[in-house]
């Protein structure tokens, strides 16, 4: 390697493990009854949550459609 370039670590790009997804889904199910009833009182945070949700879905869709050789970051 010329110029002292350091190769990127591929291990940091591993997808999340399945047990992490299970714990996240369980946390959403447990917290939803408490959160849904009170969120309608706060318009600005709700708008931010919707924007972040849409952004997450768009990024996930773009990542799912990309070719293996390309890197979006």
ChimeraX attribute file (.defattr): number of C-alpha atoms within 10 A of each C-alpha:
attribute: neighborCount
match mode: 1-to-1
recipient: residues
	/A:1	6
	/A:2	5
	/A:3	5
	/A:4	6
	/A:5	7
	/A:6	8
	/A:7	7
	/A:8	8
	/A:9	7
	/A:10	7
	/A:11	7
	/A:12	7
	/A:13	8
	/A:14	7
	/A:15	7
	/A:16	8
	/A:17	8
	/A:18	9
	/A:19	9
	/A:20	10
	/A:21	11
	/A:22	11
	/A:23	11
	/A:24	12
	/A:25	11
	/A:26	12
	/A:27	11
	/A:28	12
	/A:29	11
	/A:30	11
	/A:31	10
	/A:32	11
	/A:33	10
	/A:34	10
	/A:35	11
	/A:36	9
	/A:37	9
	/A:38	9
	/A:39	12
	/A:40	11
	/A:41	9
	/A:42	9
	/A:43	10
	/A:44	11
	/A:45	12
	/A:46	13
	/A:47	11
	/A:48	11
	/A:49	12
	/A:50	12
	/A:51	12
	/A:52	12
	/A:53	12
	/A:54	12
	/A:55	12
	/A:56	12
	/A:57	12
	/A:58	12
	/A:59	13
	/A:60	11
	/A:61	11
	/A:62	12
	/A:63	14
	/A:64	10
	/A:65	9
	/A:66	11
	/A:67	9
	/A:68	8
	/A:69	5
	/A:70	8
	/A:71	8
	/A:72	7
	/A:73	3
